Every structure is written in C-alpha cells, then in structure tokens.
Amino acid sequence: MRIDNVAGVLSGRAVPAKARDRRRHQRVKVTVLGRYMLKDRREFPCQTMDMSPGGVLLFAPVKADVGERVVAYLDQIGRIEGVVARHVDNGFALSLNVPLMKREKLADQLTWLANRQMLGMPEDRRHERVTPRVIRSTLRMPDGREHIARIVDISLSGTAIKVDTQPPMGTIVTIGRTQGRIVRHFEGGVAVEFLRLMSVENFDENVVL
C-alpha cells in the first residue's frame, strides 16, 4: 500500500485526487512518541499527530518559534529535523528537511506504522536503533576489568553488544564512556540500558559511546 493511499484507508474512504494535490506530501495519522530539541538545546517529550515525508504535526509542551530549526528523534522512525511552519493548539507543525534519497524510506516507514496502528499491532521496540560507523568499543566492569566489545546497534535508551562475558543482570557497566546496566543476555553478547537517555542532537550512525 503506498503512502498516498493510507490516509483514505484510515478514514474509511478514498482520498480524491484534488485533495491529494493540496499538499506536496499526503499526511497519515500515526502516533509515535519521541523527544525534540529547541535551538537553545532544551529537550522535551513529544508525540506525533500526523506525518508525511515532508512534514509532521507534533503535540509538544513547549512551542518553538515559527521558522526555528528543531531536531527530533521519534520512536520507530529515528532522527528528523526541520523548521517550524506554524503553531497549532498544544503543538506545532514542522516542515522537514529530508534528503531525496531518504524520502522513500520514510514513506515506507510511515506506511508500515499506519497499517500496524490501524490493525492494533503492538510496539516492538521503545526506540529506533541505528548501527554506528564505529563499532569497536570496550565494556568496563565495576572492578575496572575491560573487555573488547563490538556494537551491534544503538538507540537513545541502550545498546546491544557482542562481548566475551555476560555480567549478571542489573550490573552497572560502562560502554566506551557511557554508563548503563545489563538488562538482557543473548548468544555471544548482552543488552545494556543507559542510565541516561542520549541526546537527540546528532544521533545517527556517527554516534560514539
């Protein structure tokens, strides 16, 4: 199902061609949680109301100025950025700056999310994950011992690593320079939940723990 058809399915009727032409990108109703950062570097929680590859309407506790650049990190979608196009009750609309090569991927993500929410499918991950460019790191134990680790993926809230040890659940460890606790074991590695959420700023494949 293409992105320009999902809105019609959600409303139970077809979307006329003229209605689709009113916007460069057809928006769909998707509800995902996230965080956003204002130009003064303050961060706040947010929730999407609707979204397209070209824009998103956010429910947000603190409004950014019209024209202000905002960076956001949305569960299941990842990092986005854009400028505030207008204010609405309890939030604002962002005009997104999405490279052409990533628009198709974003359209597919939105289609999948809209279909999943329409069918009542559960969330499968709290935060979107990325595979970093730098995957080599170290796992430091509470007693100072270090183990060579390979990062599988990273999210705002945690990371999965391949390592030759499996500390007990709840153990406080340090991955690179980032502290966390062991929350899961898997074959050949462990999952670590960070003690503090990472900032949405510059959270992409270039992130270094």
N, C-alpha and C positions, 0 to 999 in steps of 0.2 A: 504494500500500500504506500503510495507516495505522500509526501508531506502536505501537498495541496489538497488531498482528499480526506485527511484525518479530521479536520475541523467539521466537515459535513457529517462524518460518521458520529463524532461526539455529540452533535446537536440533533442527530436523527434525521437529517435531511441533506440533500445535495447542496453544495455551495455554487450559486450561479457564477458564470464567467465574469460578469461585471463586478460582482463582489470580490472575486479573487484579484481583479485588476486594481482595486482600490489601494492595495498595498503591494509593494515590490515582493515581499515575502509573506505568505499566509501564516498567521499565527495559530498555534494549537494550545489548548488548555492542558498544561502539565503543572503538577505541584511537586516541587523538589525543594529541599532545604539547602542552605548554604551560608556563606559569610561574604561581606563586601567591605572594601576599604576606601575611605574618602581621601582627598588629596592631602589632608593633614595627618594621614596614616592611622586614624582611628578605625577600628574594625567593629562591625555589628552583625548580628544574625539577620538572615533574610529568607524569604520564600517566594518562589515564582508563582505568578498568576496565569500568565500565558507567555509564549515564546515562539520565535521563529529564528532562522539563521541570521536575520538582520536586526533583531531587536528582542527585548524581554521586558515584561512588566513585573516589577518587584514589590512585594509587601515588605516595607522596611521601616524600622522605628525612627531613623534619623534621615531626613531628606538631604540629598546633595543639591548643590546649586545647578540650575539649568546651564548646560554647557560644560559642567565639571567632568573630568575624567574619573571613572570609577573602575576598580578592579574587583571582580567577584570570583568566588570558587563555589561551584554548585555540585552537590552530590549527583553522581551518575553522569555528569556532563563534563566537569573539570573547570579549568580556568578560562574566564572570559573577560573582556574589557571593552569599554565604550564610553560614550558621553551621554549625559542626562539630556533627554529630548523634551520631557515635560513632567510636571508633577500630577499625581492623582491622589485621591484620598488614601491615606496610610501608606504612601509609597511614591515611586517614580518609574518612568519608562526610560530604558537605556537603548540608544542606537549603537549596535555592536560593530566593532572593528574586527571582522573575521576575514582572514585571508581566503582568497578564492578556493585554494586547494582544500581548506578545512570546512568550507560551507556544506559540501556534500556529506561529509562525515557527521556534521552537526545535524543536518536534516535527517539522516538515518537515525541518530540518537533520539531525536525528538519524536520521530515516528514510532520507534520502539517503546519509548516511555509512555506516549499517549495510548498506544494499544495495550500496554501492560496495565496501566491505571484503569483503563476502560474495562478490562477483564478482571480487575481486582487482584492482580498478581502481587505477591509480597515483595518488599525491597530485598535485594540480595546483598548489598553492601552499603555501609553507612557513608563512605566517601569514595569518590572516584580515585583510581590508582594510576600511577604512571611508572614506567620503567626508566630509571635515570641513565644518563650517559655514563656517569662514573659509578660502577657497580662494586668496586673493591672498597672494603671498609674493615673495621675491627670491632669486635664485640669485647667490651671490657667488663669483667666480673667485679662484684663488690670487694673482693680481696686484691684487686689490681691485676690479676691474670688477664691476658689478652688472647683472643683467637681471631685468626683471619676469617673474614666473612664476605659473602657475595650477596649483594642486594638483589632480591627478586623484583620487588615493586615497593612503592611508597605512596601513602595517602597523607592527608592532613593530620590524621589521627594515629598513624602507625606504619609499620613496615614488616615485610616478610624477608627473612634472610636465610641463606644456606650457610651452615656452620657445623663444625665437628663436635659440638657439645649441645646438650639440651638441659639448661638450668631448670630447677623446679618452677612450677607456675607461681607467679607473683614476685619472682626475683627481680630486684631493681638492677638494671644493667645500663651500659652506655654504648650506643652505636655511633661510632665516629665521635662527635661531640654532643650527641643528643641523648638525653636520658629517657628511659622508658621501663616498662615492666613486661615480663614474659606472660603472655596470655594464651598461647597455643603452641603445641608441638606438632610437627608434621615430618614426614620421612626426609631426613637429611637437613632439617632446619627448624627454625622457630618463628613465631609471630610476636612482634613487640608492639605494645600500645604506648605512645608517647605520653609523658607526664603532662605536657602542654601541647595543645594544638599548634601546628605550624601556621605561619602567617600566609595569607592568600597571595601576598606580593611575591612575584617571581616564582610561584610554584608551578614548575613544569619539569621537563626532562633534564634540565640543567641543575636541579636542586641537589645540594650536597648536605649530608647529615653531619 
